[in-house]
Amino acid sequence: MQHLVEIKGSHLFEEYLHSLGVSRCKLDREQEIYVQDKHLATVRRIQGELRFYLRASALVRS
């Protein structure tokens, strides 16, 4: 099971993704976001609203 952390707001979500090496992507639809075949994040539509989640493991830096 994936451990996901919800990020409130697309701007903060986009900033996190950028810091993890993701080039700009449109956040206007449901999608899975990968970098070098590693799953980092997901955008889900829940009750008609887009919600933004990062994988908890993506938040840990080695």
N, C-alpha and C positions, 0 to 999 in steps of 0.2 A: 504494500500500500504506500502510495506517495504521501509524504508529509508536506503539506502546502501551507504557506503563510499568506494571508490576504493583505494586499497593499491597498490602502485607501487613496484612490485618485490616480488617474492615468499619468499625470505629470511625474509624481514620485516614482511610480512603476517604471516609466520610461527612463528616469535618471538611474535607477537601480540597474536596469538592463544595460544601459550604456556603460556603467562602471564594470559590468561583467563581460564587456566586449561585444555586445550585440549592436550591430549597426541599426540605424533608425528603421522602425517598422510601423506600419499603420495599426493603430489600436482601436479600430472601428468595427471589429468583427471577432467572433470566436476563433481562436487559433491556439496552436501549440508553438512554443518558441524554443529553438535549438541553437546551440553554438557547437560546431565541430562534432555533430551527432550526439551531443549531451543535452538532455532535456533540462531547460532552465526554468521555464515559466509557462503559464497557460492563461488565456483570457476566456472566460465563460460567461454565457448569458444566463442569468438567473432571474426569474420573474420579470423578464423584459429589460433588465439592466445589466450592462457589462460589469463584470467583476474581475479583478486582477490578482493573480496568485504567483508567488515565486516558490520554487522547491526549497525547502528548508536547507537541504544540503548545498544549494547554490549560495546561500548566505555565509557559509563557512569558508574562510580563505585559508589556504595552507601556506 
